[in-house]
């Protein structure tokens, strides 16, 4: 329900900005844009926790520990697929907005927050994986392992980040 409220607040602020931005003062527009950014980020966080709760509920009857890697991978994969579809639909919506730049900006903020949501979900997977592997590494080599794993991950992720984000 919180995600719906945050999403609705985001869209209401976008509507306000689209319809009354010429009549509103600069400080009111700034405040509305801040609320819109906050609502977009909140929407993403609420969706992440809703997905985690759904996976927890699904794992509960199957004797699967929700803090293990498999449920977190399911959460990240499910969110990635769902958010991909949502982003494609929102992108089509944003492209159809045309001259309504404020509404277009709101849709773009939602798309960016959904992208952050997917990043947060995968970050949970990677941190859980590192913890699981770290438990099996001798304590004398843990620091070297974490540094090497972080460097390897950076080599994989950083080029994509630079090229596409």
PyMOL commands that set and color helices and strands:
alter all, ss='L'
color gray80, all
select helices_A, chain A and resi 2-20+26-60+69-97+101-136+139-164
alter helices_A, ss='H'
color red, helices_A
deselect
rebuild
show_as cartoon
